[in-house]
Amino acid sequence: MQISVKFFASLREQMGTDEEMVESTAPLSIAGVWQLVTDRAPPENLLCSRNLKYVDWDESVEDGDEVAFFPPVTGG
């Protein structure tokens, strides 16, 4: 399965890219996608989406999905 992973705001700067493609033959959750691209456990304050909808970290992903990670939005 192939997943498009997008990074926004400060995550884009930290990752050095705004998008990455992930391939896996095993079933993945959003948390599993994060671990594949960062080799770290997901931070508590990070937001995630699957196909443009906010989801929980245990949400399963499917072939062709778009997963996005971004820091919490702040305003002023």
mmCIF file of the N, C-alpha and C atoms, coordinates in Angstrom:
data_MODEL
# 
_entry.id   MODEL 
# 
loop_
_atom_site.group_PDB 
_atom_site.id 
_atom_site.type_symbol 
_atom_site.label_atom_id 
_atom_site.label_alt_id 
_atom_site.label_comp_id 
_atom_site.label_asym_id 
_atom_site.label_entity_id 
_atom_site.label_seq_id 
_atom_site.pdbx_PDB_ins_code 
_atom_site.Cartn_x 
_atom_site.Cartn_y 
_atom_site.Cartn_z 
_atom_site.occupancy 
_atom_site.B_iso_or_equiv 
_atom_site.pdbx_formal_charge 
_atom_site.auth_seq_id 
_atom_site.auth_comp_id 
_atom_site.auth_asym_id 
_atom_site.auth_atom_id 
_atom_site.pdbx_PDB_model_num 
ATOM 1   N N  . MET A 1 1  ? 0.842   -1.169 0.000  1.00 0.00 ? 1  MET A N  1 
ATOM 2   C CA . MET A 1 1  ? 0.000   0.000  0.000  1.00 0.00 ? 1  MET A CA 1 
ATOM 3   C C  . MET A 1 1  ? 0.886   1.230  0.000  1.00 0.00 ? 1  MET A C  1 
ATOM 4   N N  . GLN A 1 2  ? 0.407   2.285  -0.622 1.00 0.00 ? 2  GLN A N  1 
ATOM 5   C CA . GLN A 1 2  ? 1.154   3.529  -0.713 1.00 0.00 ? 2  GLN A CA 1 
ATOM 6   C C  . GLN A 1 2  ? 0.321   4.649  -0.082 1.00 0.00 ? 2  GLN A C  1 
ATOM 7   N N  . ILE A 1 3  ? 0.974   5.405  0.822  1.00 0.00 ? 3  ILE A N  1 
ATOM 8   C CA . ILE A 1 3  ? 0.315   6.485  1.566  1.00 0.00 ? 3  ILE A CA 1 
ATOM 9   C C  . ILE A 1 3  ? 1.078   7.779  1.320  1.00 0.00 ? 3  ILE A C  1 
ATOM 10  N N  . SER A 1 4  ? 0.355   8.843  1.043  1.00 0.00 ? 4  SER A N  1 
ATOM 11  C CA . SER A 1 4  ? 0.945   10.176 0.919  1.00 0.00 ? 4  SER A CA 1 
ATOM 12  C C  . SER A 1 4  ? 0.918   10.829 2.298  1.00 0.00 ? 4  SER A C  1 
ATOM 13  N N  . VAL A 1 5  ? 2.064   11.288 2.766  1.00 0.00 ? 5  VAL A N  1 
ATOM 14  C CA . VAL A 1 5  ? 2.171   11.901 4.093  1.00 0.00 ? 5  VAL A CA 1 
ATOM 15  C C  . VAL A 1 5  ? 2.575   13.354 3.929  1.00 0.00 ? 5  VAL A C  1 
ATOM 16  N N  . LYS A 1 6  ? 1.803   14.251 4.531  1.00 0.00 ? 6  LYS A N  1 
ATOM 17  C CA . LYS A 1 6  ? 2.087   15.685 4.431  1.00 0.00 ? 6  LYS A CA 1 
ATOM 18  C C  . LYS A 1 6  ? 2.413   16.255 5.808  1.00 0.00 ? 6  LYS A C  1 
ATOM 19  N N  . PHE A 1 7  ? 3.320   17.234 5.798  1.00 0.00 ? 7  PHE A N  1 
ATOM 20  C CA . PHE A 1 7  ? 3.749   17.903 7.023  1.00 0.00 ? 7  PHE A CA 1 
ATOM 21  C C  . PHE A 1 7  ? 3.478   19.399 6.877  1.00 0.00 ? 7  PHE A C  1 
ATOM 22  N N  . PHE A 1 8  ? 2.936   20.001 7.914  1.00 0.00 ? 8  PHE A N  1 
ATOM 23  C CA . PHE A 1 8  ? 2.583   21.411 7.861  1.00 0.00 ? 8  PHE A CA 1 
ATOM 24  C C  . PHE A 1 8  ? 3.274   22.207 8.962  1.00 0.00 ? 8  PHE A C  1 
ATOM 25  N N  . ALA A 1 9  ? 3.388   23.507 8.700  1.00 0.00 ? 9  ALA A N  1 
ATOM 26  C CA . ALA A 1 9  ? 3.936   24.489 9.655  1.00 0.00 ? 9  ALA A CA 1 
ATOM 27  C C  . ALA A 1 9  ? 5.338   24.077 10.100 1.00 0.00 ? 9  ALA A C  1 
ATOM 28  N N  . SER A 1 10 ? 5.595   24.107 11.396 1.00 0.00 ? 10 SER A N  1 
ATOM 29  C CA . SER A 1 10 ? 6.943   23.825 11.896 1.00 0.00 ? 10 SER A CA 1 
ATOM 30  C C  . SER A 1 10 ? 7.384   22.388 11.613 1.00 0.00 ? 10 SER A C  1 
ATOM 31  N N  . LEU A 1 11 ? 6.443   21.466 11.457 1.00 0.00 ? 11 LEU A N  1 
ATOM 32  C CA . LEU A 1 11 ? 6.818   20.087 11.120 1.00 0.00 ? 11 LEU A CA 1 
ATOM 33  C C  . LEU A 1 11 ? 7.475   20.011 9.747  1.00 0.00 ? 11 LEU A C  1 
ATOM 34  N N  . ARG A 1 12 ? 7.006   20.827 8.824  1.00 0.00 ? 12 ARG A N  1 
ATOM 35  C CA . ARG A 1 12 ? 7.597   20.862 7.486  1.00 0.00 ? 12 ARG A CA 1 
ATOM 36  C C  . ARG A 1 12 ? 9.065   21.256 7.593  1.00 0.00 ? 12 ARG A C  1 
ATOM 37  N N  . GLU A 1 13 ? 9.355   22.242 8.429  1.00 0.00 ? 13 GLU A N  1 
ATOM 38  C CA . GLU A 1 13 ? 10.739  22.680 8.610  1.00 0.00 ? 13 GLU A CA 1 
ATOM 39  C C  . GLU A 1 13 ? 11.572  21.605 9.296  1.00 0.00 ? 13 GLU A C  1 
ATOM 40  N N  . GLN A 1 14 ? 11.018  20.958 10.307 1.00 0.00 ? 14 GLN A N  1 
ATOM 41  C CA . GLN A 1 14 ? 11.743  19.917 11.026 1.00 0.00 ? 14 GLN A CA 1 
ATOM 42  C C  . GLN A 1 14 ? 12.043  18.712 10.143 1.00 0.00 ? 14 GLN A C  1 
ATOM 43  N N  . MET A 1 15 ? 11.087  18.337 9.294  1.00 0.00 ? 15 MET A N  1 
ATOM 44  C CA . MET A 1 15 ? 11.249  17.172 8.434  1.00 0.00 ? 15 MET A CA 1 
ATOM 45  C C  . MET A 1 15 ? 12.078  17.481 7.184  1.00 0.00 ? 15 MET A C  1 
ATOM 46  N N  . GLY A 1 16 ? 12.169  18.759 6.826  1.00 0.00 ? 16 GLY A N  1 
ATOM 47  C CA . GLY A 1 16 ? 12.913  19.150 5.644  1.00 0.00 ? 16 GLY A CA 1 
ATOM 48  C C  . GLY A 1 16 ? 12.166  18.898 4.344  1.00 0.00 ? 16 GLY A C  1 
ATOM 49  N N  . THR A 1 17 ? 10.876  18.619 4.450  1.00 0.00 ? 17 THR A N  1 
ATOM 50  C CA . THR A 1 17 ? 10.029  18.382 3.281  1.00 0.00 ? 17 THR A CA 1 
ATOM 51  C C  . THR A 1 17 ? 8.576   18.624 3.666  1.00 0.00 ? 17 THR A C  1 
ATOM 52  N N  . ASP A 1 18 ? 7.745   18.851 2.663  1.00 0.00 ? 18 ASP A N  1 
ATOM 53  C CA . ASP A 1 18 ? 6.325   19.018 2.969  1.00 0.00 ? 18 ASP A CA 1 
ATOM 54  C C  . ASP A 1 18 ? 5.519   17.767 2.647  1.00 0.00 ? 18 ASP A C  1 
ATOM 55  N N  . GLU A 1 19 ? 6.136   16.815 1.941  1.00 0.00 ? 19 GLU A N  1 
ATOM 56  C CA . GLU A 1 19 ? 5.414   15.596 1.584  1.00 0.00 ? 19 GLU A CA 1 
ATOM 57  C C  . GLU A 1 19 ? 6.376   14.436 1.404  1.00 0.00 ? 19 GLU A C  1 
ATOM 58  N N  . GLU A 1 20 ? 5.904   13.251 1.777  1.00 0.00 ? 20 GLU A N  1 
ATOM 59  C CA . GLU A 1 20 ? 6.693   12.030 1.646  1.00 0.00 ? 20 GLU A CA 1 
ATOM 60  C C  . GLU A 1 20 ? 5.738   10.894 1.298  1.00 0.00 ? 20 GLU A C  1 
ATOM 61  N N  . MET A 1 21 ? 6.200   9.952  0.524  1.00 0.00 ? 21 MET A N  1 
ATOM 62  C CA . MET A 1 21 ? 5.405   8.764  0.208  1.00 0.00 ? 21 MET A CA 1 
ATOM 63  C C  . MET A 1 21 ? 5.896   7.602  1.064  1.00 0.00 ? 21 MET A C  1 
ATOM 64  N N  . VAL A 1 22 ? 4.946   6.846  1.634  1.00 0.00 ? 22 VAL A N  1 
ATOM 65  C CA . VAL A 1 22 ? 5.266   5.697  2.476  1.00 0.00 ? 22 VAL A CA 1 
ATOM 66  C C  . VAL A 1 22 ? 4.672   4.458  1.827  1.00 0.00 ? 22 VAL A C  1 
ATOM 67  N N  . GLU A 1 23 ? 5.452   3.397  1.798  1.00 0.00 ? 23 GLU A N  1 
ATOM 68  C CA . GLU A 1 23 ? 4.960   2.126  1.286  1.00 0.00 ? 23 GLU A CA 1 
ATOM 69  C C  . GLU A 1 23 ? 5.077   1.077  2.380  1.00 0.00 ? 23 GLU A C  1 
ATOM 70  N N  . SER A 1 24 ? 4.036   0.242  2.462  1.00 0.00 ? 24 SER A N  1 
ATOM 71  C CA . SER A 1 24 ? 4.028   -0.814 3.465  1.00 0.00 ? 24 SER A CA 1 
ATOM 72  C C  . SER A 1 24 ? 3.170   -1.970 2.972  1.00 0.00 ? 24 SER A C  1 
ATOM 73  N N  . THR A 1 25 ? 3.568   -3.171 3.322  1.00 0.00 ? 25 THR A N  1 
ATOM 74  C CA . THR A 1 25 ? 2.748   -4.334 3.009  1.00 0.00 ? 25 THR A CA 1 
ATOM 75  C C  . THR A 1 25 ? 1.898   -4.739 4.206  1.00 0.00 ? 25 THR A C  1 
ATOM 76  N N  . ALA A 1 26 ? 2.241   -4.203 5.384  1.00 0.00 ? 26 ALA A N  1 
ATOM 77  C CA . ALA A 1 26 ? 1.503   -4.504 6.604  1.00 0.00 ? 26 ALA A CA 1 
ATOM 78  C C  . ALA A 1 26 ? 0.434   -3.442 6.862  1.00 0.00 ? 26 ALA A C  1 
ATOM 79  N N  . PRO A 1 27 ? -0.648  -3.806 7.532  1.00 0.00 ? 27 PRO A N  1 
ATOM 80  C CA . PRO A 1 27 ? -1.650  -2.806 7.912  1.00 0.00 ? 27 PRO A CA 1 
ATOM 81  C C  . PRO A 1 27 ? -1.016  -1.742 8.802  1.00 0.00 ? 27 PRO A C  1 
ATOM 82  N N  . LEU A 1 28 ? -1.452  -0.498 8.638  1.00 0.00 ? 28 LEU A N  1 
ATOM 83  C CA . LEU A 1 28 ? -0.900  0.620  9.411  1.00 0.00 ? 28 LEU A CA 1 
ATOM 84  C C  . LEU A 1 28 ? -2.006  1.458  10.019 1.00 0.00 ? 28 LEU A C  1 
ATOM 85  N N  . SER A 1 29 ? -1.697  2.034  11.167 1.00 0.00 ? 29 SER A N  1 
ATOM 86  C CA . SER A 1 29 ? -2.527  3.067  11.766 1.00 0.00 ? 29 SER A CA 1 
ATOM 87  C C  . SER A 1 29 ? -1.840  4.408  11.491 1.00 0.00 ? 29 SER A C  1 
ATOM 88  N N  . ILE A 1 30 ? -2.501  5.486  11.849 1.00 0.00 ? 30 ILE A N  1 
ATOM 89  C CA . ILE A 1 30 ? -1.880  6.808  11.722 1.00 0.00 ? 30 ILE A CA 1 
ATOM 90  C C  . ILE A 1 30 ? -0.588  6.839  12.541 1.00 0.00 ? 30 ILE A C  1 
ATOM 91  N N  . ALA A 1 31 ? -0.624  6.288  13.745 1.00 0.00 ? 31 ALA A N  1 
ATOM 92  C CA . ALA A 1 31 ? 0.584   6.244  14.587 1.00 0.00 ? 31 ALA A CA 1 
ATOM 93  C C  . ALA A 1 31 ? 1.689   5.443  13.903 1.00 0.00 ? 31 ALA A C  1 
ATOM 94  N N  . GLY A 1 32 ? 1.326   4.371  13.228 1.00 0.00 ? 32 GLY A N  1 
ATOM 95  C CA . GLY A 1 32 ? 2.311   3.571  12.509 1.00 0.00 ? 32 GLY A CA 1 
ATOM 96  C C  . GLY A 1 32 ? 2.948   4.337  11.366 1.00 0.00 ? 32 GLY A C  1 
ATOM 97  N N  . VAL A 1 33 ? 2.160   5.154  10.683 1.00 0.00 ? 33 VAL A N  1 
ATOM 98  C CA . VAL A 1 33 ? 2.697   5.997  9.617  1.00 0.00 ? 33 VAL A CA 1 
ATOM 99  C C  . VAL A 1 33 ? 3.697   6.982  10.202 1.00 0.00 ? 33 VAL A C  1 
ATOM 100 N N  . TRP A 1 34 ? 3.334   7.636  11.312 1.00 0.00 ? 34 TRP A N  1 
ATOM 101 C CA . TRP A 1 34 ? 4.237   8.586  11.967 1.00 0.00 ? 34 TRP A CA 1 
ATOM 102 C C  . TRP A 1 34 ? 5.557   7.899  12.331 1.00 0.00 ? 34 TRP A C  1 
ATOM 103 N N  . GLN A 1 35 ? 5.470   6.701  12.898 1.00 0.00 ? 35 GLN A N  1 
ATOM 104 C CA . GLN A 1 35 ? 6.685   5.994  13.295 1.00 0.00 ? 35 GLN A CA 1 
ATOM 105 C C  . GLN A 1 35 ? 7.543   5.612  12.083 1.00 0.00 ? 35 GLN A C  1 
ATOM 106 N N  . LEU A 1 36 ? 6.929   5.282  10.958 1.00 0.00 ? 36 LEU A N  1 
ATOM 107 C CA . LEU A 1 36 ? 7.705   4.976  9.753  1.00 0.00 ? 36 LEU A CA 1 
ATOM 108 C C  . LEU A 1 36 ? 8.488   6.179  9.250  1.00 0.00 ? 36 LEU A C  1 
ATOM 109 N N  . VAL A 1 37 ? 7.882   7.364  9.301  1.00 0.00 ? 37 VAL A N  1 
ATOM 110 C CA . VAL A 1 37 ? 8.562   8.539  8.742  1.00 0.00 ? 37 VAL A CA 1 
ATOM 111 C C  . VAL A 1 37 ? 9.484   9.235  9.734  1.00 0.00 ? 37 VAL A C  1 
ATOM 112 N N  . THR A 1 38 ? 9.317   8.980  11.035 1.00 0.00 ? 38 THR A N  1 
ATOM 113 C CA . THR A 1 38 ? 10.155  9.678  12.010 1.00 0.00 ? 38 THR A CA 1 
ATOM 114 C C  . THR A 1 38 ? 10.981  8.763  12.886 1.00 0.00 ? 38 THR A C  1 
ATOM 115 N N  . ASP A 1 39 ? 10.616  7.479  12.970 1.00 0.00 ? 39 ASP A N  1 
ATOM 116 C CA . ASP A 1 39 ? 11.257  6.531  13.873 1.00 0.00 ? 39 ASP A CA 1 
ATOM 117 C C  . ASP A 1 39 ? 11.090  6.934  15.331 1.00 0.00 ? 39 ASP A C  1 
ATOM 118 N N  . ARG A 1 40 ? 9.988   7.644  15.629 1.00 0.00 ? 40 ARG A N  1 
ATOM 119 C CA . ARG A 1 40 ? 9.679   8.083  16.997 1.00 0.00 ? 40 ARG A CA 1 
ATOM 120 C C  . ARG A 1 40 ? 8.206   7.828  17.294 1.00 0.00 ? 40 ARG A C  1 
ATOM 121 N N  . ALA A 1 41 ? 7.889   7.753  18.584 1.00 0.00 ? 41 ALA A N  1 
ATOM 122 C CA . ALA A 1 41 ? 6.485   7.676  19.000 1.00 0.00 ? 41 ALA A CA 1 
ATOM 123 C C  . ALA A 1 41 ? 5.827   9.032  18.749 1.00 0.00 ? 41 ALA A C  1 
ATOM 124 N N  . PRO A 1 42 ? 4.541   9.042  18.461 1.00 0.00 ? 42 PRO A N  1 
ATOM 125 C CA . PRO A 1 42 ? 3.865   10.317 18.190 1.00 0.00 ? 42 PRO A CA 1 
ATOM 126 C C  . PRO A 1 42 ? 3.822   11.222 19.418 1.00 0.00 ? 42 PRO A C  1 
ATOM 127 N N  . PRO A 1 43 ? 4.097   12.510 19.248 1.00 0.00 ? 43 PRO A N  1 
ATOM 128 C CA . PRO A 1 43 ? 3.971   13.451 20.356 1.00 0.00 ? 43 PRO A CA 1 
ATOM 129 C C  . PRO A 1 43 ? 2.502   13.645 20.722 1.00 0.00 ? 43 PRO A C  1 
ATOM 130 N N  . GLU A 1 44 ? 2.250   13.931 21.976 1.00 0.00 ? 44 GLU A N  1 
ATOM 131 C CA . GLU A 1 44 ? 0.879   14.071 22.470 1.00 0.00 ? 44 GLU A CA 1 
ATOM 132 C C  . GLU A 1 44 ? 0.130   15.240 21.847 1.00 0.00 ? 44 GLU A C  1 
ATOM 133 N N  . ASN A 1 45 ? 0.809   16.316 21.535 1.00 0.00 ? 45 ASN A N  1 
ATOM 134 C CA . ASN A 1 45 ? 0.115   17.525 21.098 1.00 0.00 ? 45 ASN A CA 1 
ATOM 135 C C  . ASN A 1 45 ? -0.011  17.649 19.580 1.00 0.00 ? 45 ASN A C  1 
ATOM 136 N N  . LEU A 1 46 ? 0.427   16.661 18.844 1.00 0.00 ? 46 LEU A N  1 
ATOM 137 C CA . LEU A 1 46 ? 0.381   16.723 17.390 1.00 0.00 ? 46 LEU A CA 1 
ATOM 138 C C  . LEU A 1 46 ? -1.010  16.353 16.883 1.00 0.00 ? 46 LEU A C  1 
ATOM 139 N N  . LEU A 1 47 ? -1.488  17.063 15.871 1.00 0.00 ? 47 LEU A N  1 
ATOM 140 C CA . LEU A 1 47 ? -2.778  16.764 15.250 1.00 0.00 ? 47 LEU A CA 1 
ATOM 141 C C  . LEU A 1 47 ? -2.543  15.949 13.988 1.00 0.00 ? 47 LEU A C  1 
ATOM 142 N N  . CYS A 1 48 ? -3.519  15.119 13.634 1.00 0.00 ? 48 CYS A N  1 
ATOM 143 C CA . CYS A 1 48 ? -3.384  14.305 12.428 1.00 0.00 ? 48 CYS A CA 1 
ATOM 144 C C  . CYS A 1 48 ? -4.718  14.224 11.706 1.00 0.00 ? 48 CYS A C  1 
ATOM 145 N N  . SER A 1 49 ? -4.619  14.002 10.394 1.00 0.00 ? 49 SER A N  1 
ATOM 146 C CA . SER A 1 49 ? -5.831  13.834 9.596  1.00 0.00 ? 49 SER A CA 1 
ATOM 147 C C  . SER A 1 49 ? -5.620  12.719 8.592  1.00 0.00 ? 49 SER A C  1 
ATOM 148 N N  . ARG A 1 50 ? -6.730  12.147 8.174  1.00 0.00 ? 50 ARG A N  1 
ATOM 149 C CA . ARG A 1 50 ? -6.737  11.132 7.114  1.00 0.00 ? 50 ARG A CA 1 
ATOM 150 C C  . ARG A 1 50 ? -7.748  11.591 6.081  1.00 0.00 ? 50 ARG A C  1 
ATOM 151 N N  . ASN A 1 51 ? -7.281  11.792 4.877  1.00 0.00 ? 51 ASN A N  1 
ATOM 152 C CA . ASN A 1 51 ? -8.152  12.245 3.785  1.00 0.00 ? 51 ASN A CA 1 
ATOM 153 C C  . ASN A 1 51 ? -8.955  13.488 4.170  1.00 0.00 ? 51 ASN A C  1 
ATOM 154 N N  . LEU A 1 52 ? -8.240  14.464 4.746  1.00 0.00 ? 52 LEU A N  1 
ATOM 155 C CA . LEU A 1 52 ? -8.768  15.790 5.085  1.00 0.00 ? 52 LEU A CA 1 
ATOM 156 C C  . LEU A 1 52 ? -9.744  15.816 6.256  1.00 0.00 ? 52 LEU A C  1 
ATOM 157 N N  . LYS A 1 53 ? -9.776  14.770 7.079  1.00 0.00 ? 53 LYS A N  1 
ATOM 158 C CA . LYS A 1 53 ? -10.628 14.741 8.269  1.00 0.00 ? 53 LYS A CA 1 
ATOM 159 C C  . LYS A 1 53 ? -9.773  14.426 9.485  1.00 0.00 ? 53 LYS A C  1 
ATOM 160 N N  . TYR A 1 54 ? -9.983  15.187 10.578 1.00 0.00 ? 54 TYR A N  1 
ATOM 161 C CA . TYR A 1 54 ? -9.270  14.894 11.814 1.00 0.00 ? 54 TYR A CA 1 
ATOM 162 C C  . TYR A 1 54 ? -9.598  13.486 12.273 1.00 0.00 ? 54 TYR A C  1 
ATOM 163 N N  . VAL A 1 55 ? -8.568  12.758 12.717 1.00 0.00 ? 55 VAL A N  1 
ATOM 164 C CA . VAL A 1 55 ? -8.751  11.384 13.187 1.00 0.00 ? 55 VAL A CA 1 
ATOM 165 C C  . VAL A 1 55 ? -7.881  11.141 14.415 1.00 0.00 ? 55 VAL A C  1 
ATOM 166 N N  . ASP A 1 56 ? -8.150  10.027 15.083 1.00 0.00 ? 56 ASP A N  1 
ATOM 167 C CA . ASP A 1 56 ? -7.329  9.594  16.211 1.00 0.00 ? 56 ASP A CA 1 
ATOM 168 C C  . ASP A 1 56 ? -6.125  8.816  15.692 1.00 0.00 ? 56 ASP A C  1 
ATOM 169 N N  . TRP A 1 57 ? -5.129  8.683  16.538 1.00 0.00 ? 57 TRP A N  1 
ATOM 170 C CA . TRP A 1 57 ? -3.886  8.011  16.161 1.00 0.00 ? 57 TRP A CA 1 
ATOM 171 C C  . TRP A 1 57 ? -4.087  6.540  15.820 1.00 0.00 ? 57 TRP A C  1 
ATOM 172 N N  . ASP A 1 58 ? -5.147  5.909  16.340 1.00 0.00 ? 58 ASP A N  1 
ATOM 173 C CA . ASP A 1 58 ? -5.363  4.491  16.076 1.00 0.00 ? 58 ASP A CA 1 
ATOM 174 C C  . ASP A 1 58 ? -6.182  4.232  14.810 1.00 0.00 ? 58 ASP A C  1 
ATOM 175 N N  . GLU A 1 59 ? -6.551  5.280  14.088 1.00 0.00 ? 59 GLU A N  1 
ATOM 176 C CA . GLU A 1 59 ? -7.287  5.148  12.826 1.00 0.00 ? 59 GLU A CA 1 
ATOM 177 C C  . GLU A 1 59 ? -6.449  4.368  11.809 1.00 0.00 ? 59 GLU A C  1 
ATOM 178 N N  . SER A 1 60 ? -7.061  3.388  11.165 1.00 0.00 ? 60 SER A N  1 
ATOM 179 C CA . SER A 1 60 ? -6.368  2.609  10.139 1.00 0.00 ? 60 SER A CA 1 
ATOM 180 C C  . SER A 1 60 ? -6.267  3.400  8.840  1.00 0.00 ? 60 SER A C  1 
ATOM 181 N N  . VAL A 1 61 ? -5.202  3.158  8.101  1.00 0.00 ? 61 VAL A N  1 
ATOM 182 C CA . VAL A 1 61 ? -5.042  3.787  6.788  1.00 0.00 ? 61 VAL A CA 1 
ATOM 183 C C  . VAL A 1 61 ? -5.143  2.722  5.710  1.00 0.00 ? 61 VAL A C  1 
ATOM 184 N N  . GLU A 1 62 ? -5.504  3.172  4.509  1.00 0.00 ? 62 GLU A N  1 
ATOM 185 C CA . GLU A 1 62 ? -5.656  2.275  3.372  1.00 0.00 ? 62 GLU A CA 1 
ATOM 186 C C  . GLU A 1 62 ? -4.832  2.789  2.204  1.00 0.00 ? 62 GLU A C  1 
ATOM 187 N N  . ASP A 1 63 ? -4.623  1.929  1.239  1.00 0.00 ? 63 ASP A N  1 
ATOM 188 C CA . ASP A 1 63 ? -3.867  2.287  0.056  1.00 0.00 ? 63 ASP A CA 1 
ATOM 189 C C  . ASP A 1 63 ? -4.444  3.541  -0.592 1.00 0.00 ? 63 ASP A C  1 
ATOM 190 N N  . GLY A 1 64 ? -3.571  4.494  -0.905 1.00 0.00 ? 64 GLY A N  1 
ATOM 191 C CA . GLY A 1 64 ? -3.990  5.727  -1.560 1.00 0.00 ? 64 GLY A CA 1 
ATOM 192 C C  . GLY A 1 64 ? -4.416  6.838  -0.624 1.00 0.00 ? 64 GLY A C  1 
ATOM 193 N N  . ASP A 1 65 ? -4.451  6.583  0.682  1.00 0.00 ? 65 ASP A N  1 
ATOM 194 C CA . ASP A 1 65 ? -4.843  7.619  1.638  1.00 0.00 ? 65 ASP A CA 1 
ATOM 195 C C  . ASP A 1 65 ? -3.824  8.746  1.688  1.00 0.00 ? 65 ASP A C  1 
ATOM 196 N N  . GLU A 1 66 ? -4.304  9.907  2.121  1.00 0.00 ? 66 GLU A N  1 
ATOM 197 C CA . GLU A 1 66 ? -3.441  11.039 2.424  1.00 0.00 ? 66 GLU A CA 1 
ATOM 198 C C  . GLU A 1 66 ? -3.495  11.253 3.928  1.00 0.00 ? 66 GLU A C  1 
ATOM 199 N N  . VAL A 1 67 ? -2.348  11.223 4.573  1.00 0.00 ? 67 VAL A N  1 
ATOM 200 C CA . VAL A 1 67 ? -2.238  11.454 6.013  1.00 0.00 ? 67 VAL A CA 1 
ATOM 201 C C  . VAL A 1 67 ? -1.472  12.747 6.209  1.00 0.00 ? 67 VAL A C  1 
ATOM 202 N N  . ALA A 1 68 ? -1.971  13.601 7.090  1.00 0.00 ? 68 ALA A N  1 
ATOM 203 C CA . ALA A 1 68 ? -1.303  14.874 7.352  1.00 0.00 ? 68 ALA A CA 1 
ATOM 204 C C  . ALA A 1 68 ? -1.050  15.035 8.841  1.00 0.00 ? 68 ALA A C  1 
ATOM 205 N N  . PHE A 1 69 ? 0.088   15.637 9.158  1.00 0.00 ? 69 PHE A N  1 
ATOM 206 C CA . PHE A 1 69 ? 0.476   15.918 10.539 1.00 0.00 ? 69 PHE A CA 1 
ATOM 207 C C  . PHE A 1 69 ? 0.752   17.409 10.669 1.00 0.00 ? 69 PHE A C  1 
ATOM 208 N N  . PHE A 1 70 ? 0.277   17.995 11.772 1.00 0.00 ? 70 PHE A N  1 
ATOM 209 C CA . PHE A 1 70 ? 0.520   19.425 11.970 1.00 0.00 ? 70 PHE A CA 1 
ATOM 210 C C  . PHE A 1 70 ? 0.407   19.754 13.450 1.00 0.00 ? 70 PHE A C  1 
ATOM 211 N N  . PRO A 1 71 ? 1.137   20.792 13.862 1.00 0.00 ? 71 PRO A N  1 
ATOM 212 C CA . PRO A 1 71 ? 1.078   21.211 15.264 1.00 0.00 ? 71 PRO A CA 1 
ATOM 213 C C  . PRO A 1 71 ? -0.269  21.869 15.540 1.00 0.00 ? 71 PRO A C  1 
ATOM 214 N N  . PRO A 1 72 ? -0.655  21.936 16.814 1.00 0.00 ? 72 PRO A N  1 
ATOM 215 C CA . PRO A 1 72 ? -1.919  22.581 17.149 1.00 0.00 ? 72 PRO A CA 1 
ATOM 216 C C  . PRO A 1 72 ? -1.955  24.017 16.638 1.00 0.00 ? 72 PRO A C  1 
ATOM 217 N N  . VAL A 1 73 ? -3.117  24.438 16.226 1.00 0.00 ? 73 VAL A N  1 
ATOM 218 C CA . VAL A 1 73 ? -3.293  25.801 15.714 1.00 0.00 ? 73 VAL A CA 1 
ATOM 219 C C  . VAL A 1 73 ? -3.436  26.751 16.900 1.00 0.00 ? 73 VAL A C  1 
ATOM 220 N N  . THR A 1 74 ? -2.717  27.853 16.819 1.00 0.00 ? 74 THR A N  1 
ATOM 221 C CA . THR A 1 74 ? -2.841  28.882 17.839 1.00 0.00 ? 74 THR A CA 1 
ATOM 222 C C  . THR A 1 74 ? -3.287  30.172 17.181 1.00 0.00 ? 74 THR A C  1 
ATOM 223 N N  . GLY A 1 75 ? -3.915  30.985 17.946 1.00 0.00 ? 75 GLY A N  1 
ATOM 224 C CA . GLY A 1 75 ? -4.404  32.256 17.388 1.00 0.00 ? 75 GLY A CA 1 
ATOM 225 C C  . GLY A 1 75 ? -4.102  33.404 18.328 1.00 0.00 ? 75 GLY A C  1 
ATOM 226 N N  . GLY A 1 76 ? -4.426  34.548 17.868 1.00 0.00 ? 76 GLY A N  1 
ATOM 227 C CA . GLY A 1 76 ? -4.134  35.703 18.710 1.00 0.00 ? 76 GLY A CA 1 
ATOM 228 C C  . GLY A 1 76 ? -5.011  36.859 18.391 1.00 0.00 ? 76 GLY A C  1 
# 
